[in-house]
Amino acid sequence: MEIIVCIKRVPDTEARIRILEGSPEISLEGVKYVTSPYDEFALEAGIRLKEVHESTTVTVLTLGDDEAQENLRNALALGADQASLLRGSTTMDGLATAKVLANEIDEKKPDMVLLGVKAGDDDQQQVGPMVAALLGYKCATNVTNFKVQGSIVTCQRQIENGTEVIELAQPAVITVTKGEFEPRYPSLKGIMAAKKKPLIIKDVEVPESRLVLTGLEYPPERDGIHMVGEGLDGITELVQLLREEAKVL
């Protein structure tokens, strides 16, 4: 089985972001970059499949600049077999990204493509389904767990008060969210082995972005917390505040 895992290099979700004054960009000073957390779930899923199913190979794929090699090497240290960097400019246009990824994936004809349900920076949840549509693959999104039996992939998605089960025939695209696939840490042996694994760099032409970011702004500051009383008196006061001040009742 051939698996491709698509990852993205994003600012650390715990980083303190500063917006450049008068610009729709953030200050990169002191900002650490990491692999998007949801993509880490997808990578863990791919590596676990490799451990269970013989003759399975995992290729990690990303679109970005040379700095993304660090993220690919880390993926190789975790257990991926090979990596490919599609060197090109990234934009917020999900379709432009999906076209570049789909072109590369179509050449390899994998059985399965795994991605995080969304990127940790733009949070659009677009690229996975778009890649599936461009390839003509079946697609399941927001998957917490899945198993492969033969050519059938059985996926689980969490819904209100239950679990939804979906069956897909390979080839398939699956976007993974937080659930069963808690990421592992690289071992020293894995880190050393990663240095000998192939990392292919390929220059690509990215379609012009049709989505333009015109500005950024900080979220509004939260109002102070209003403490209400306890028991029935507290409930009465809370209802009054929701009706008269918050005006949500």
C-alpha positions, -999 to +999 in steps of 0.1 A: +000+000+000+013+034-010+004+063+014+011+100+009+008+123+039+006+160+031+019+184+058+023+221+062+048+243+080+030+268+102+038+292+131+038+275+164+002+276+178+016+288+212+036+316+196+028+352+205+017+367+172+024+404+165+008+421+135+030+445+115+015+479+117-001+490+084+005+456+069-016+424+064+013+403+077+027+392+110+061+398+124+083+368+120+108+379+147+111+352+173+083+331+158+090+293+158+076+272+130+062+237+134+043+211+115+006+219+116-007+199+146-036+183+126-010+171+100+009+154+129-023+133+135-024+124+098+013+114+098+009+093+129-020+075+112+001+068+082+030+054+102+007+032+122-007+018+090+028+010+079+035-008+111+004-030+107+003-036+069+034-051+053+048-036+021+034-002+030+054+029+022+048+064+036+058+095+016+056+129+032+048+158+008+047+195+014+046+228-006+068+255+008+103+270+009+136+254+019+129+259+056+102+232+053+130+206+049+133+206+087+097+195+090+102+168+064+133+155+082+113+153+114+086+133+096+113+109+083+127+106+119+092+096+131+090+067+106+081+080+071+101+063+043+107+093+020+098+130+016+092+155-012+094+192-010+075+211-037+095+243-036+072+272-043+054+301-027+025+294-004-007+315-004-040+315+014-057+302-018-066+266-009-073+257-045-039+269-057-023+247-031-046+217-039-037+219-076+000+217-069-004+188-045-028+170-068-005+172-098+023+156-078+000+130-062-015+120-095+020+110-108+025+086-079-011+071-079-011+063-041-037+041-025-044+067+002-037+104+008-038+117+044-040+153+055-048+172+087-084+184+088-072+219+086-040+240+088-029+255+120-025+290+105-054+297+080-079+272+094-098+269+061-104+231+059-103+233+021-072+216+007-081+179+015-115+179-002-102+199-031-073+174-036-098+146-036-121+163-061-091+171-085-079+135-083-114+120-085-108+101-052-133+093-025-130+115+005-138+115+042-132+145+064-128+152+101-119+115+108-109+105+143-100+069+135-100+045+106-090+010+096-081-006+063-092-041+052-083-050+017-093-020-005-120-007+020-113+020+045-137+022+074-137+057+090-151+070+122-163+106+127-175+121+160-210+136+157-234+149+184-242+121+208-226+094+187-201+081+161-206+081+124-191+053+104-182+057+067-167+031+043-146+042+013-130+023-015-094+031-022-079+052-036-092+077-010-084+110+006-089+113+044-085+144+066-077+135+102-086+154+133-077+148+170-087+114+182-069+080+182-038+092+165-017+109+192+016+118+177+048+100+188+082+115+195+112+108+173+137+083+187+175+088+185+176+058+161+149+074+140+167+107+139+199+091+127+181+070+101+163+101+087+196+114+075+199+085+050+163+086+038+156+103+004+143+139+005+135+151-030+133+188-038+113+199-069+106+234-080+069+240-089+048+267-104+020+277-080-011+292-097-017+328-089-037+333-058-073+344-063-076+351-026-060+383-013-054+390+024-062+427+029-057+430+066-053+415+100-066+426+134-064+414+170-096+399+185-115+423+207-106+423+243-129+403+266-151+422+291-146+416+327-161+385+344-194+391+363-199+368+392-235+360+402-248+346+434-253+309+443-284+288+443-318+300+430-309+337+436-279+332+413-301+317+386-325+346+388-297+372+385-281+353+356-313+353+336-318+390+343-283+398+331-286+377+300-319+394+292-311+431+300-273+434+295-262+406+271-296+408+253-294+371+243-328+362+257 
